[in-house]
Amino acid sequence: MAVLGREAILQAMESGAIGVTPFDRERLGPASLDLTLARTFRVFRKVHQVIDVYEHTDYRELTEKIEVPDGEHILIMPGETVLGITQERLRLGPAPLAVHPGTAICQFVFQILQGS
């Protein structure tokens, strides 16, 4: 399995094999695309039971949908699990995908505000 570089990603986008909406060329690195958080998050409810995960398990029954108003933020406490939804929507070419555990599929960028 090979990692696509910047030019290969751009070629795949031009051919329609990969679609990203909205696409910001400035977020495309040498071999990755930075995705940005949308205003919608799913926060897991506090439960005192084991959650069995099956194909039919519905994450909406286990989480609360949070919409962050413009100019505001969401505070994630230590040990809290939050699903962040990206602004970008990805479309891959019409081919079956074999997804393997341990494969890097997304990039997370940590930043610190100056003066914090």
Residue pairs with C-beta under 8 A, 6 or more apart in sequence:
1 103
3 31
4 12
4 31
5 30
5 31
6 28
6 29
6 30
6 31
9 18
9 28
9 31
9 33
10 28
12 18
12 93
13 19
13 20
13 23
16 93
17 92
17 93
18 90
18 91
18 92
18 93
19 89
19 90
19 91
19 92
20 33
20 88
20 89
20 90
20 91
21 88
21 89
21 91
22 87
22 88
23 88
27 33
27 34
27 35
27 36
28 34
29 107
32 107
33 88
33 107
34 107
34 109
35 86
35 87
35 88
35 106
35 107
36 86
36 87
36 88
37 84
37 85
37 86
37 87
38 84
38 85
38 86
38 87
39 67
39 68
39 69
39 70
40 65
40 66
40 67
40 68
40 85
41 65
41 66
41 68
41 74
41 82
41 83
41 84
41 85
42 59
42 60
42 63
42 64
42 65
42 66
42 82
42 83
42 85
43 63
43 64
43 66
43 80
43 81
43 82
43 83
44 62
44 63
44 80
44 81
44 82
44 83
45 62
45 63
45 64
47 62
51 57
51 62
59 83
63 83
66 74
68 74
74 82
76 82
99 105
